[in-house]
């Protein structure tokens, strides 16, 4: 490394703290020197943890950007609908930018960010962490070897999880499209981007279907209350989405701390704080009595320029497990759960498996299968060395995959096939 990168965090929530933790493992490579967040608790907590002086603690990106450039790069980890303004302002000040996904909630906003980045010649790295995992790198090596021949089609499943859907997309920050973004963009821009990266070619047509089928008032059991703590015990005990069941009985009472219960208390997790959150806060609401409007299941069909195809399914209605993918080629087939890659060879009628968990890449195997580390590793190196070759989620790649997401949503809402120009 030619120098220690100085980084500012804009948005000191879960994701901002996640990327900041990289510095604890590699303090000689990157240092957190400023923080901007309107929440005083989050701001002060990060300042204390990373020894940030008071004059480098700001109430928001506006205050931060009112000063001359003070460091090498920024990590923008604000809510989805608060990405555009800080990204453009920081580009104008010539900061290299790490931007949490999605890039922005509208096509127009994404294009404005891309224009600002290109105009100012700064580095933009969007946090499509799936591209940076050891799993993805290994899978692409297998595909490039020709072991299964040419890819003809793919099936990809994003199993959100019944509790994660209830936490983040029914009760939580990403429940309402106007306040954040649509479900496909918020949760599955990772997946559309990953499919686009694996195929490595232009998508010519896209089609999508999906609805908010279950988490709505019409599905609320008779006699249920609008808050789980007020629900009759007989009804609450039969509800898989009960906030009392998940946050208290399944997690807190078993000694489990951290995300997602930490989101409810915004600080030390105590029984008193959690009880107050469930009694008064948004995470204690009945899942059938929230202001959510994002879909709870969706399918996306993609046709690429050479006639190859991919189908992606997102569902809230599953128990556990990570993304699952099947890739069908002319000489073989791959079946993977993002941990074990099983390759079936047609020519030799053989099967072999590659266990990603046994591959030691010398990194921090945490956060999206090591993707958070892989992303930060590449971003910090690119900023320090001025070499952007290792950034595989830059402005052009990201804009292209986001345009596919917007096209899929257009298809879903207008019940049509969208042809990509």
Buried (B, 14 or more C-beta within 10 A) or exposed (E): EEEBBBBBBBBBBBBBBBBBBBBEEBEEBBBBBBBBBBEEEBBBBBBEBBEBEEEBBBEBBEEBBEEEEBBBBBBBBBBBBBBBBBBBBBBEBEBBBBBBBBBBBBBEBBBBBBBBBEEBEBBBBBBBBBBBBBBBBBBBEBBEEEBBBEBBBBBBBBBBBBBBBBBBBBBBBBBBBEBBBBBBBBBBBBBBBBBBBBBEEEBBBBBBBBEBEBBBEEEBEEEBBBBBBEBEEEBBEEBEBBBBBBBBEBBBEEEEEEEBBEBBBBEEBEEEBBBBBBEEBBBBBBBBBBEBBBBBBBBBBBBBEEEBBBBBBBBBEBEEEBBBBBBBBEBBBBBBBBBBBBBBBEEEEEEEEBEBEEEEBEBBBEBBBBBBBBBBBBBBBBBBBEEBEBBBBBBEBBBBBBBBBBBBBBBBEEEEEBEBE
